[in-house]
Amino acid sequence: MDLIKASALEISEAVRAKKISAKEVFQFFLKRAKDLNPKLNAFISFNEEGLKQAELIDQKIAKGENPGILAGVPVAVKDMLCTKGLQTTAGSKILEGFVPPYSSTVVERLEAAGAITLGKTNQDEFAMGSSNENSAYGIVKNPWNPEYVPGGSSGGSAAAVASRMAPIAIGTDTGGSIRQPASFCNISGIKPTYGRVSRFGIVAYASSLDQAGPMTNYVVDSALVLQAISGHDPKDATSSQQKVPDWTKLVAGDVKGLKIGLPKEYFADGLDPEVKATVDKAISDLKQKGVTFVDVSLPHTKYSVSTYYLIATSEASSNLSRYDGIRYGLREKSNNLEELYMNSRGKGFGDEVKRRIMLGTYSLSSGYFDAYYLKACKVRRLLQKDFLDAFKLCDLLLSPVTTSPAFRLGERVEDPLKMYLNDIYTTSTNLAGLPGMSVPSGFTKSGLPIGIQLTASHFEEEKIFRVASAIETASNVADRRPEC
């Protein structure tokens, strides 16, 4: 079996049919990940105990027991998710050495489905970044060209899947952190509807925006993984009780008769010509499959980035106040309590995290709350209404993921505003709580990947998967692998 090309679904089926053992699969990917990691820096740590878990899955199969829908599939887990017995750092020095006594619900459900944690992937510190250059554990490199960023904040997960260090990965998406790196690395990545996947055990950045989701080489694998991790969780008060469909059976559904909206604000000046050409080709391909297109408007899009960075940083300033150097994580030597806070947080947090904490604290402070945070919440409601109005005219939306393909390492580090504006097409989806996906669709002349973004109304991931599968088939780029 060619494990480099096989989908997670094919791997699981082969393991269950005893064509290959879970142990052999895990050994292959663990070796490959360790061999490639010095070049890409996609992993912060590896799960050496995974072989024992693989052996248990093989024993289950030998006894005729059901090993789960992801039997024997290694999964790379973003270091934002707590993993029992495995260090969880959120890409920050302040959590270096922190080993959680429990796993996140997402990890528990993956393991219940037969998946095995391969290791913890690198990321922007506390998921704050769009390039994976903010990690305390070094930058991650794009496997298609190591001089370019893999995207962020789930860049380690994207690089691991694209380079086939792992067949599947889990990322988190607060403002585009699954979709943007998926686009930059030629993989599929979906941010589900807010509440579809439990947030329990995920290190909090901005609680009203954060969602975990799958990052895979193939659309069907994204459907398979999302199916495994979705569903109500009493440990998360925002978790939805919506029924979880069998998406794997719906992925290849006919798209004929679907009506797709093209938001005019997402095709304005500033869009890279090669990105636009790739989107235009996807539109043409879908038309041939019987899809019709309509123009729609999301008039408040121009406020999305500023609204996002007010709400996200405000919630971050509150969430990150728990890291005080006392209960867990980094603790610097100090003479008094004030020094302990200052020294531990000063050394433990990176520059970008400090910047966002200060922005959020300022917008929540007395005299500024109404002018900034409260107003941002009102605009957030208008952004959501824009989408709901658009969905009265169409089934889902198609757009670019970002204004450009991957950019060079260091190109935007000194210009935070330019970096933030990179998220203009993705942040609105989080603010509105909608599902959104990036699916591979093409490459630039220089060989950098370009993805297409699909956005649907709440809990309508099935429509996204259907159209994503049609794009995947027409573009024929999902099987391409970087030479690394």
C-alpha positions as CSV (number, residue, x, y, z in Angstrom):
1,M,0.0,0.0,0.0
2,D,1.4,3.4,-1.0
3,L,0.9,5.4,2.3
4,I,2.2,8.6,0.7
5,K,-0.8,8.7,-1.7
6,A,-3.5,6.8,0.3
7,S,-6.4,8.7,1.9
8,A,-7.2,8.3,5.6
9,L,-10.3,6.5,4.6
10,E,-8.3,4.0,2.5
11,I,-5.7,3.6,5.3
12,S,-8.5,2.8,7.8
13,E,-10.2,0.4,5.5
14,A,-6.9,-1.4,4.9
15,V,-6.1,-1.7,8.6
16,R,-9.6,-3.0,9.3
17,A,-9.2,-5.6,6.5
18,K,-5.8,-6.6,7.9
19,K,-4.0,-5.6,4.7
20,I,-1.6,-3.6,6.8
21,S,-1.3,-3.3,10.5
22,A,-1.9,-0.2,12.5
23,K,1.6,-0.6,13.9
24,E,3.2,-0.6,10.5
25,V,1.2,2.5,9.5
26,F,2.3,4.4,12.7
27,Q,5.9,3.4,12.3
28,F,6.0,4.6,8.7
29,F,4.5,8.1,9.5
30,L,6.5,8.5,12.7
31,K,9.8,7.8,10.9
32,R,8.8,10.1,8.0
33,A,7.8,12.9,10.3
34,K,11.0,12.7,12.3
35,D,13.1,12.6,9.1
36,L,11.4,15.7,7.6
37,N,10.9,17.7,10.7
38,P,14.4,19.2,10.8
39,K,13.7,20.8,7.4
40,L,10.1,22.0,8.0
41,N,9.8,22.3,11.8
42,A,6.1,21.2,11.6
43,F,6.2,19.3,15.0
44,I,7.0,20.5,18.4
45,S,6.9,17.0,19.9
46,F,6.1,13.4,19.0
47,N,4.1,10.7,20.8
48,E,6.4,7.9,21.4
49,E,3.7,5.9,23.1
50,G,1.7,5.8,19.9
51,L,3.1,2.4,19.0
52,K,1.4,0.8,22.0
53,Q,-1.9,2.4,20.9
54,A,-1.4,1.0,17.4
55,E,-0.8,-2.5,18.9
56,L,-4.0,-2.3,20.9
57,I,-5.9,-1.4,17.7
58,D,-4.4,-4.4,15.9
59,Q,-5.4,-6.6,18.9
60,K,-9.0,-5.3,18.7
61,I,-9.2,-6.2,15.0
62,A,-7.8,-9.6,15.7
63,K,-10.6,-10.2,18.3
64,G,-13.2,-9.1,15.8
65,E,-14.0,-5.9,17.7
66,N,-14.9,-2.6,16.0
67,P,-11.7,-0.4,16.0
68,G,-13.5,2.8,14.8
69,I,-13.9,4.7,11.6
70,L,-10.3,6.1,11.8
71,A,-8.7,2.8,12.8
72,G,-4.9,3.1,12.8
73,V,-4.8,6.5,11.2
74,P,-2.1,8.7,12.7
75,V,-3.2,12.3,13.4
76,A,-1.1,15.4,13.9
77,V,-2.7,17.5,16.6
78,K,-2.2,21.3,16.8
79,D,-0.5,22.2,20.1
80,M,-3.5,24.2,21.1
81,L,-5.3,21.0,22.1
82,C,-4.7,19.4,25.4
83,T,-3.4,15.8,25.2
84,K,-3.2,13.7,28.4
85,G,0.4,12.8,29.1
86,L,1.8,14.8,26.2
87,Q,3.2,18.3,26.6
88,T,0.8,21.1,25.4
89,T,2.5,24.5,24.8
90,A,0.1,26.5,22.5
91,G,3.4,27.5,20.8
92,S,4.4,29.6,23.9
93,K,7.3,29.6,26.3
94,I,4.9,30.3,29.1
95,L,3.4,26.8,28.8
96,E,6.7,25.0,28.2
97,G,6.7,21.7,30.1
98,F,2.9,21.8,30.8
99,V,1.6,18.2,30.6
100,P,-2.2,18.2,30.9
101,P,-3.9,15.6,33.1
102,Y,-6.7,15.2,30.5
103,S,-7.3,15.4,26.8
104,S,-9.6,17.7,24.9
105,T,-12.9,16.3,23.7
106,V,-11.6,16.5,20.1
107,V,-8.6,14.2,20.9
108,E,-10.8,11.9,23.0
109,R,-13.2,11.4,20.1
110,L,-10.4,10.9,17.6
111,E,-8.9,8.2,19.8
112,A,-12.4,6.6,20.3
113,A,-12.6,6.5,16.5
114,G,-9.3,4.6,16.3
115,A,-7.0,7.5,15.4
116,I,-3.5,7.7,17.0
117,T,-1.9,11.0,18.0
118,L,1.4,11.2,16.1
119,G,2.6,14.4,17.7
120,K,1.9,18.0,18.5
121,T,2.2,20.5,15.6
122,N,3.9,23.8,15.7
123,Q,1.8,27.0,15.5
124,D,1.7,30.7,16.0
125,E,1.9,31.4,19.7
126,F,-1.7,31.1,21.2
127,A,-2.9,30.9,17.6
128,M,-2.1,34.6,17.1
129,G,-0.7,34.9,13.6
130,S,-1.1,34.4,9.9
131,S,2.3,33.1,9.0
132,N,3.6,30.7,11.7
133,E,6.5,33.0,12.4
134,N,5.3,33.8,16.0
135,S,6.0,30.4,17.6
136,A,8.4,30.2,20.5
137,Y,9.6,26.9,19.0
138,G,10.8,28.4,15.7
139,I,9.2,29.2,12.4
140,V,7.4,26.5,10.2
141,K,8.4,26.4,6.5
142,N,6.1,25.8,3.6
143,P,6.9,22.3,2.1
144,W,6.3,23.6,-1.4
145,N,9.0,26.3,-1.0
146,P,10.8,26.6,2.3
147,E,11.5,30.3,1.7
148,Y,7.7,30.9,2.1
149,V,5.3,30.8,5.0
150,P,2.9,27.9,5.4
151,G,0.2,30.2,6.7
152,G,-1.0,30.5,10.3
153,S,-1.8,29.9,12.9
154,S,-2.2,26.1,12.1
155,G,0.9,26.2,9.8
156,G,2.5,23.1,11.5
157,S,-0.6,21.0,10.8
158,A,-0.8,22.2,7.2
159,A,2.9,21.6,6.5
160,A,2.6,18.1,8.2
161,V,-0.3,17.0,6.0
162,A,1.0,18.6,2.7
163,S,4.4,16.9,3.1
164,R,2.7,13.7,4.1
165,M,4.3,13.6,7.6
166,A,0.8,12.7,8.7
167,P,-2.3,11.7,6.6
168,I,-4.6,14.0,8.7
169,A,-4.2,16.8,11.2
170,I,-6.3,18.9,13.5
171,G,-6.1,22.7,13.4
172,T,-8.0,25.5,15.1
173,D,-9.6,28.5,13.3
174,T,-10.3,31.8,15.1
175,G,-10.1,34.1,12.1
176,G,-8.9,31.8,9.2
177,S,-6.2,29.7,10.9
178,I,-7.3,26.5,9.2
179,R,-8.4,27.8,5.8
180,Q,-5.5,30.2,5.1
181,P,-2.7,27.6,5.7
182,A,-4.7,25.0,3.9
183,S,-4.8,27.3,0.9
184,F,-1.0,28.0,1.2
185,C,-0.1,24.3,1.4
186,N,-2.5,22.6,-1.2
187,I,-4.7,20.7,1.4
188,S,-8.3,20.8,2.4
189,G,-9.3,22.4,5.7
190,I,-12.7,23.1,7.1
191,K,-13.8,25.4,10.0
192,P,-17.1,24.0,11.1
193,T,-20.1,25.9,12.3
194,Y,-19.5,27.4,15.7
195,G,-20.7,24.8,18.2
196,R,-20.5,21.9,15.9
197,V,-17.2,20.8,17.6
198,S,-16.5,21.0,21.3
199,R,-14.0,23.5,22.5
200,F,-13.4,21.7,25.8
201,G,-9.7,21.2,26.3
202,I,-8.6,23.6,23.6
203,V,-6.4,26.4,24.9
204,A,-8.6,29.5,24.6
205,Y,-7.7,32.4,22.4
206,A,-11.0,34.1,21.6
207,S,-13.8,31.9,23.0
208,S,-16.6,33.2,20.8
209,L,-14.6,32.6,17.7
210,D,-12.5,29.5,18.2
211,Q,-13.3,26.2,16.5
212,A,-11.3,23.1,15.8
213,G,-11.5,21.3,12.5
214,P,-9.7,18.8,10.2
215,M,-6.9,19.5,7.8
216,T,-6.4,16.7,5.2
217,N,-5.2,15.9,1.7
218,Y,-8.6,14.9,0.4
219,V,-12.1,16.3,0.9
220,V,-13.5,12.9,1.9
221,D,-11.0,12.7,4.7
222,S,-12.1,16.1,6.0
223,A,-15.7,14.8,6.0
224,L,-14.6,11.6,7.8
225,V,-12.6,13.4,10.5
226,L,-15.3,16.1,11.1
227,Q,-17.8,13.3,11.5
228,A,-15.6,11.7,14.2
229,I,-15.1,14.9,16.3
230,S,-18.5,16.6,16.0
231,G,-21.5,16.4,18.3
232,H,-22.8,17.7,21.6
233,D,-20.5,17.8,24.5
234,P,-21.9,18.6,28.0
235,K,-18.5,20.0,29.0
236,D,-18.9,22.9,26.5
237,A,-21.9,25.1,27.1
238,T,-21.7,26.4,23.5
239,S,-21.7,22.9,22.0
240,S,-24.7,22.3,19.7
241,Q,-27.1,19.4,19.9
242,Q,-27.5,19.3,16.1
243,K,-27.4,15.8,14.6
244,V,-24.1,14.8,13.0
245,P,-24.7,13.5,9.4
246,D,-22.7,10.8,7.7
247,W,-20.9,13.2,5.6
248,T,-18.7,10.6,3.9
249,K,-21.8,9.3,2.1
250,L,-22.8,12.8,1.0
251,V,-19.4,14.1,-0.3
252,A,-19.8,12.8,-3.8
253,G,-23.4,14.1,-4.2
254,D,-24.5,15.9,-7.4
255,V,-24.0,19.7,-7.4
256,K,-26.3,20.2,-10.4
257,G,-29.0,22.8,-9.6
258,L,-27.1,24.5,-6.7
259,K,-26.9,28.2,-6.7
260,I,-23.6,29.8,-5.5
261,G,-23.1,33.4,-4.6
262,L,-20.1,35.5,-5.5
263,P,-19.6,38.3,-2.9
264,K,-18.6,41.3,-5.0
265,E,-16.6,42.7,-2.0
266,Y,-14.2,39.7,-2.2
267,F,-13.3,40.4,-5.9
268,A,-12.3,44.0,-5.4
269,D,-8.9,45.7,-6.1
270,G,-5.9,44.1,-4.4
271,L,-6.8,40.5,-5.4
272,D,-3.7,38.8,-6.9
273,P,-4.3,38.1,-10.7
274,E,-3.2,34.4,-10.3
275,V,-5.6,33.9,-7.4
276,K,-8.4,35.5,-9.5
277,A,-7.6,33.3,-12.4
278,T,-7.8,30.2,-10.3
279,V,-11.2,31.2,-8.8
280,D,-12.5,32.0,-12.3
281,K,-11.4,28.5,-13.5
282,A,-13.2,26.9,-10.5
283,I,-16.4,28.9,-11.4
284,S,-16.1,27.7,-15.0
285,D,-15.7,24.1,-13.9
286,L,-18.7,24.2,-11.6
287,K,-20.9,25.8,-14.4
288,Q,-20.1,22.7,-16.5
289,K,-21.5,20.6,-13.7
290,G,-24.8,22.4,-13.6
291,V,-24.1,25.0,-10.9
292,T,-25.5,28.5,-11.4
293,F,-23.9,31.7,-10.0
294,V,-25.4,34.9,-8.7
295,D,-23.7,38.1,-7.5
296,V,-24.3,38.9,-3.9
297,S,-23.2,41.7,-1.5
298,L,-21.7,41.6,1.9
299,P,-21.6,45.4,2.5
300,H,-20.0,45.4,5.9
301,T,-16.9,43.3,4.8
302,K,-14.7,46.4,5.0
303,Y,-15.2,46.5,8.7
304,S,-14.5,42.8,9.3
305,V,-10.8,42.9,10.0
306,S,-11.1,45.8,12.5
307,T,-14.2,44.2,14.1
308,Y,-12.4,40.9,14.4
309,Y,-9.2,42.3,15.9
310,L,-11.2,44.3,18.5
311,I,-13.3,41.3,19.6
312,A,-10.5,38.7,19.4
313,T,-7.9,40.7,21.3
314,S,-10.5,41.7,23.9
315,E,-11.3,38.1,24.6
316,A,-7.6,37.2,24.5
317,S,-6.7,39.8,27.1
318,S,-9.2,38.1,29.4
319,N,-8.4,34.5,28.6
320,L,-4.6,35.0,28.8
321,S,-4.8,36.6,32.3
322,R,-4.8,33.1,33.7
323,Y,-1.1,32.7,32.9
324,D,0.4,34.3,36.0
325,G,3.4,32.1,36.7
326,I,1.8,30.6,39.8
327,R,-0.5,27.7,39.0
328,Y,1.3,26.1,36.0
329,G,3.7,26.9,33.2
330,L,6.7,29.2,33.4
331,R,7.6,30.7,36.8
332,E,10.4,33.3,37.0
333,K,12.2,34.0,40.2
334,S,10.9,37.2,41.8
335,N,11.0,39.1,45.1
336,N,7.3,39.8,45.3
337,L,4.0,39.1,43.6
338,E,4.1,42.0,41.2
339,E,7.6,41.0,40.0
340,L,6.4,37.4,39.6
341,Y,3.6,38.5,37.3
342,M,5.8,40.9,35.3
343,N,8.8,38.6,35.0
344,S,6.9,35.4,34.1
345,R,4.6,37.1,31.6
346,G,7.3,39.3,30.2
347,K,9.5,36.3,29.4
348,G,6.8,33.8,28.7
349,F,4.8,35.8,26.1
350,G,6.1,36.7,22.7
351,D,5.8,40.1,21.1
352,E,2.7,39.4,19.0
353,V,0.8,38.0,22.1
354,K,1.8,41.0,24.1
355,R,0.6,43.3,21.3
356,R,-2.8,41.7,21.2
357,I,-3.2,41.6,25.0
358,M,-2.5,45.3,25.1
359,L,-4.9,46.0,22.3
360,G,-7.6,44.0,24.0
361,T,-7.1,45.4,27.4
362,Y,-7.2,48.9,26.0
363,S,-10.5,48.3,24.2
364,L,-12.1,46.9,27.3
365,S,-10.8,49.6,29.6
366,S,-13.0,52.2,31.3
367,G,-13.9,55.0,28.9
368,Y,-13.2,52.9,25.8
369,F,-15.4,49.9,26.2
370,D,-18.5,51.5,24.5
371,A,-16.4,53.1,21.7
372,Y,-14.5,50.0,20.8
373,Y,-15.6,46.6,22.1
374,L,-19.3,47.3,22.3
375,K,-19.4,48.9,18.9
376,A,-17.5,45.9,17.4
377,C,-20.1,43.6,18.8
378,K,-22.9,45.6,17.1
379,V,-21.0,45.5,13.8
380,R,-20.5,41.8,14.2
381,R,-24.3,41.4,14.2
382,L,-24.5,43.4,11.0
383,L,-21.9,41.2,9.4
384,Q,-23.9,38.1,10.3
385,K,-27.0,39.7,8.8
386,D,-25.1,40.3,5.6
387,F,-24.5,36.6,5.3
388,L,-28.0,35.5,6.2
389,D,-29.4,37.9,3.6
390,A,-27.0,36.5,1.0
391,F,-28.1,32.9,1.7
392,K,-31.7,33.9,0.9
393,L,-30.4,34.3,-2.7
394,C,-28.0,31.3,-2.9
395,D,-27.0,27.9,-1.3
396,L,-23.5,28.9,-0.4
397,L,-20.7,31.4,-1.3
398,L,-17.5,30.9,-3.3
399,S,-14.5,33.3,-3.0
400,P,-10.7,33.5,-2.6
401,V,-9.3,32.4,0.7
402,T,-6.7,35.2,0.8
403,T,-5.8,38.1,-1.4
404,S,-2.5,36.4,-2.5
405,P,-0.7,33.1,-2.4
406,A,1.9,32.4,0.3
407,F,4.3,35.2,1.0
408,R,8.0,35.0,1.8
409,L,9.3,34.4,5.3
410,G,9.9,37.7,7.0
411,E,8.1,39.8,4.4
412,R,5.3,41.0,6.7
413,V,6.7,40.4,10.2
414,E,7.5,44.1,10.7
415,D,4.2,45.3,9.4
416,P,1.4,43.9,11.7
417,L,-1.3,45.8,9.9
418,K,-0.4,44.3,6.5
419,M,-0.4,40.9,8.2
420,Y,-3.8,41.5,9.7
421,L,-5.3,42.6,6.4
422,N,-4.3,39.1,5.0
423,D,-7.4,37.8,6.9
424,I,-10.0,40.0,5.2
425,Y,-11.8,37.1,3.4
426,T,-11.8,34.7,6.4
427,T,-12.5,36.7,9.6
428,S,-16.2,37.4,8.8
429,T,-16.9,33.7,8.7
430,N,-15.8,33.3,12.4
431,L,-17.6,36.5,13.4
432,A,-20.9,35.1,12.0
433,G,-20.3,31.6,13.3
434,L,-20.5,30.0,9.8
435,P,-18.8,27.0,8.4
436,G,-16.1,27.7,5.8
437,M,-13.6,25.5,3.9
438,S,-10.5,25.9,1.7
439,V,-10.1,23.3,-1.0
440,P,-7.1,23.0,-3.3
441,S,-7.7,24.4,-6.7
442,G,-4.5,25.4,-8.5
443,F,-0.9,26.7,-8.5
444,T,0.9,29.9,-9.4
445,K,3.4,29.9,-12.2
446,S,6.1,29.7,-9.5
447,G,4.6,26.6,-8.0
448,L,2.7,28.0,-4.9
449,P,-0.7,26.5,-4.1
450,I,-4.0,28.4,-4.3
451,G,-7.2,27.4,-2.6
452,I,-10.9,28.2,-3.0
453,Q,-13.0,29.2,-0.1
454,L,-16.6,27.9,0.3
455,T,-18.9,29.3,3.0
456,A,-22.4,28.0,3.9
457,S,-25.1,28.9,6.3
458,H,-25.1,27.4,9.8
459,F,-24.8,23.6,10.0
460,E,-24.8,23.2,6.2
461,E,-21.4,21.6,6.0
462,E,-22.9,19.0,3.7
463,K,-23.3,21.6,0.9
464,I,-19.7,22.6,1.3
465,F,-18.4,19.1,1.1
466,R,-20.4,18.4,-2.1
467,V,-19.1,21.5,-3.9
468,A,-15.5,21.0,-2.5
469,S,-15.5,17.5,-3.9
470,A,-16.6,18.8,-7.3
471,I,-13.8,21.4,-7.3
472,E,-11.3,18.7,-6.1
473,T,-12.2,16.5,-9.0
474,A,-12.1,19.2,-11.6
475,S,-8.9,20.8,-10.5
476,N,-7.0,17.5,-10.1
477,V,-4.4,18.9,-7.8
478,A,-5.1,17.1,-4.6
479,D,-2.7,14.3,-5.4
480,R,0.2,16.6,-6.0
481,R,2.9,16.4,-3.3
482,P,5.8,18.7,-2.7
483,E,9.4,17.5,-3.2
484,C,10.8,17.5,0.3
